[in-house]
Amino acid sequence: MVLLLFVDLDPELAALRALGGFFVLRTGAAPEGPLPTLAWIYENPASDVYRHPLTFRVHVVAERLRAPEPRVAASIAQQALAARLWSTALGCAVLYDRMPDLDPGLLHWDADSGAPDDLWLAEVRPLPADATALADTVLHGHLEPLTAALVAHHRMSAGLLWGNAASALAGAARELDRWARARGRTEVATRARVLTAELLTHPLLAGTGTLTGTAFRRRSCCLYYRVPGGGVCGDCCFTQPPGPSPNAASG
């Protein structure tokens, strides 16, 4: 029998700090700006699209990584935000047995910053931490409207984006498993694996890849190999970066 050891959900989500930057979520009032909420971003995807925070984020990623085209940067930007959301939600679920309400109206986003400075939660409201609540909060609350916006304005494949979402979830679970096992917290590792396996059966994620233990092999590619100096990720459907067919005519 595994004894589950939880701490109370605190206003600063302090237990997440030990897990690293992708898991940390700042709480309280957002810094001066003011920064838009993710609700505003999702609800106004066509509002002055060239100055929209989501478009700005894609341009920031493209510039930093020297991405060859916007859709490559859009894919990487989406996967990073998905990883932040999954990491925070899953980290809270396994350490607190509660998660904060990540309602898009409470969550502010700085499109010019990386983790952990990109997200601020205005108020910590505890929610249950089962797979249904995680799916409602992250998949339906965030990743569905984010996917719709990127498909509409960046010519993205929905299948690729849902593959990114599944990859980000599996990555968060692997990091939790690694952290927990190094500290003898087998109950944390087990709970992370169970929740992740259940979430990957959700209709939005089912069919995106195969989970074996903590290893995930996706059926799509995030396009990172197209970034200068990039390669294929550990869970990519490719074993090496795609290139011209060896039978293609030269010259």
C-alpha positions in Angstrom: 0.0 0.0 0.0 1.4 3.4 -1.0 0.9 6.2 1.5 0.2 9.5 -0.2 1.7 12.5 1.5 0.2 15.8 0.5 0.6 19.4 1.7 -2.0 22.1 1.8 -2.5 24.2 -1.3 -0.9 27.5 -0.3 -1.4 30.9 -1.9 2.1 31.0 -3.3 2.2 27.4 -4.6 5.5 27.1 -2.8 5.9 23.3 -3.3 6.3 23.8 -7.0 9.6 25.7 -6.6 11.5 22.5 -6.0 10.4 21.2 -9.4 12.1 23.9 -11.5 11.0 26.8 -13.7 8.5 25.1 -16.0 6.4 24.1 -12.9 6.6 27.3 -11.0 3.6 29.6 -11.2 3.7 33.2 -9.9 0.6 34.2 -8.0 -1.0 37.5 -7.0 -1.3 40.7 -9.0 0.5 40.7 -12.3 3.3 43.2 -12.8 2.7 46.6 -14.3 1.5 46.5 -17.9 -1.2 45.3 -17.4 -0.6 41.9 -18.9 -3.6 40.5 -20.8 -5.4 37.4 -19.5 -5.3 34.3 -21.6 -9.1 34.6 -21.7 -8.8 37.9 -23.6 -6.2 36.3 -26.0 -8.4 33.3 -26.7 -11.6 35.3 -27.1 -10.1 38.0 -29.4 -7.9 35.9 -31.8 -8.7 38.2 -34.7 -8.3 41.5 -32.8 -5.6 43.4 -34.7 -3.9 40.1 -35.5 -0.5 41.6 -36.3 -0.3 43.2 -32.9 -2.0 40.3 -31.0 0.0 38.8 -28.1 -0.1 35.4 -29.7 1.2 36.6 -33.0 3.9 38.6 -31.1 4.9 35.5 -29.2 5.3 33.6 -32.5 7.5 36.4 -33.8 9.6 36.4 -30.6 10.2 32.6 -30.8 11.0 32.9 -34.5 13.6 35.6 -33.9 15.2 33.8 -30.9 15.4 30.5 -32.7 15.9 31.8 -36.2 13.0 29.7 -37.3 12.7 29.5 -41.1 8.9 30.1 -41.2 6.2 31.3 -38.8 4.5 27.9 -38.4 7.7 26.4 -37.0 7.8 29.1 -34.4 4.0 28.8 -33.8 4.4 25.1 -33.1 7.3 25.6 -30.6 5.5 28.5 -28.9 2.3 26.4 -28.5 4.2 23.4 -27.1 6.0 25.6 -24.6 2.8 27.1 -23.3 1.2 23.7 -23.1 4.2 22.4 -21.1 3.8 25.3 -18.7 0.1 24.6 -18.1 0.5 20.8 -17.8 3.5 21.2 -15.5 1.8 23.5 -13.1 -1.5 21.5 -13.1 0.1 18.1 -12.8 2.7 19.2 -10.3 0.0 20.6 -8.0 -2.1 17.4 -8.5 0.6 15.1 -7.3 2.1 17.3 -4.5 -1.1 18.9 -3.1 -3.9 16.6 -4.3 -5.5 19.8 -5.4 -4.8 22.2 -8.2 -5.4 25.9 -8.6 -8.2 27.1 -10.8 -6.3 28.0 -14.0 -9.3 29.7 -15.4 -8.1 31.8 -18.4 -9.7 34.8 -16.9 -7.4 34.5 -13.8 -4.2 33.7 -15.7 -2.1 36.6 -17.1 0.5 36.0 -19.8 3.6 37.9 -20.8 4.2 37.0 -24.4 7.8 38.4 -24.2 9.0 36.3 -21.3 9.9 32.6 -20.6 9.2 30.4 -17.6 8.6 31.2 -14.8 8.0 34.9 -15.6 5.5 34.3 -18.4 2.4 33.4 -16.3 0.8 35.0 -13.2 -2.3 33.6 -11.5 -4.4 36.4 -10.0 -6.0 34.3 -7.3 -5.4 30.7 -6.0 -8.8 28.9 -5.9 -8.5 25.2 -5.1 -10.0 22.6 -7.4 -10.1 18.8 -7.4 -7.1 17.1 -9.0 -8.4 14.1 -10.8 -8.0 13.5 -14.5 -11.4 14.9 -15.4 -10.7 18.2 -13.7 -7.2 18.4 -15.3 -8.7 17.8 -18.7 -11.4 20.4 -18.1 -8.9 22.9 -16.9 -6.0 22.4 -19.4 -7.4 20.8 -22.5 -10.8 22.5 -22.7 -10.0 25.7 -20.8 -6.8 26.5 -22.7 -5.5 24.1 -25.4 -8.8 23.9 -27.4 -9.1 27.7 -27.8 -5.3 28.0 -28.3 -5.4 25.4 -31.0 -8.3 27.1 -32.8 -6.5 30.4 -32.8 -3.3 28.9 -34.2 -5.1 26.9 -36.9 -7.0 30.0 -38.0 -4.1 32.5 -38.1 -0.9 30.5 -38.6 -2.0 27.7 -41.0 -1.2 25.1 -38.4 -2.2 21.4 -38.4 -4.5 20.6 -35.6 -3.1 17.1 -35.4 0.4 18.5 -35.0 -0.8 20.8 -32.2 -2.5 18.0 -30.3 0.6 16.0 -30.7 2.5 18.9 -29.1 0.0 18.9 -26.2 0.4 15.2 -25.6 4.2 15.5 -25.8 4.1 18.4 -23.3 2.0 16.3 -20.9 4.3 13.3 -21.1 7.3 15.5 -20.7 5.9 17.0 -17.5 5.1 13.6 -16.1 8.7 12.3 -16.9 10.2 15.2 -15.1 7.9 14.6 -12.1 8.9 10.9 -12.1 12.6 11.7 -12.2 12.3 14.3 -9.4 10.2 11.9 -7.2 12.3 8.8 -7.7 15.5 10.8 -6.8 13.9 11.7 -3.5 12.2 8.4 -2.7 8.7 9.9 -3.3 7.4 6.8 -5.1 3.8 7.9 -4.4 4.4 11.1 -6.4 5.8 9.1 -9.3 3.0 6.6 -9.3 0.3 9.3 -9.2 1.9 11.3 -12.0 2.0 8.2 -14.2 -1.6 7.2 -13.5 -3.0 10.6 -14.2 -0.9 11.0 -17.4 -2.0 7.6 -18.7 -5.7 8.5 -18.1 -5.3 11.9 -19.7 -3.8 10.4 -22.8 -7.0 8.4 -23.4 -9.0 11.7 -23.6 -10.5 12.0 -27.1 -8.4 15.1 -27.8 -5.2 13.3 -27.1 -6.0 9.6 -27.9 -4.1 8.5 -31.0 -1.4 11.2 -30.7 1.2 8.6 -29.6 2.1 5.7 -27.4 3.0 5.8 -23.7 5.2 3.0 -22.4 6.1 3.5 -18.8 7.2 7.1 -18.8 8.4 7.0 -22.4 6.2 8.6 -25.0 6.5 8.2 -28.8 4.3 10.6 -30.7 2.9 10.2 -34.2 3.6 13.7 -35.4 6.5 16.1 -35.4 6.7 19.5 -33.7 9.0 20.8 -36.6 11.9 21.6 -34.2 14.3 19.9 -36.6 13.8 22.8 -39.0 15.3 25.2 -36.6 19.0 25.9 -37.3 21.0 23.5 -35.2 17.9 21.7 -34.1 17.2 18.0 -34.4 14.5 15.5 -33.6 13.1 15.4 -30.1 13.3 12.3 -28.0 9.7 11.4 -28.5 9.5 12.4 -32.2 7.9 10.1 -34.9 11.2 10.5 -36.8 14.4 8.9 -35.8 16.4 11.4 -37.7 15.6 14.8 -39.3 13.6 14.4 -42.6 15.6 15.4 -45.7 15.3 15.1 -49.4 14.5 11.7 -50.8 17.7 9.9 -51.7 16.1 9.1 -55.1 15.4 12.8 -55.8 17.1 14.1 -58.9 20.1 16.4 -58.2 20.7 19.7 -59.9 
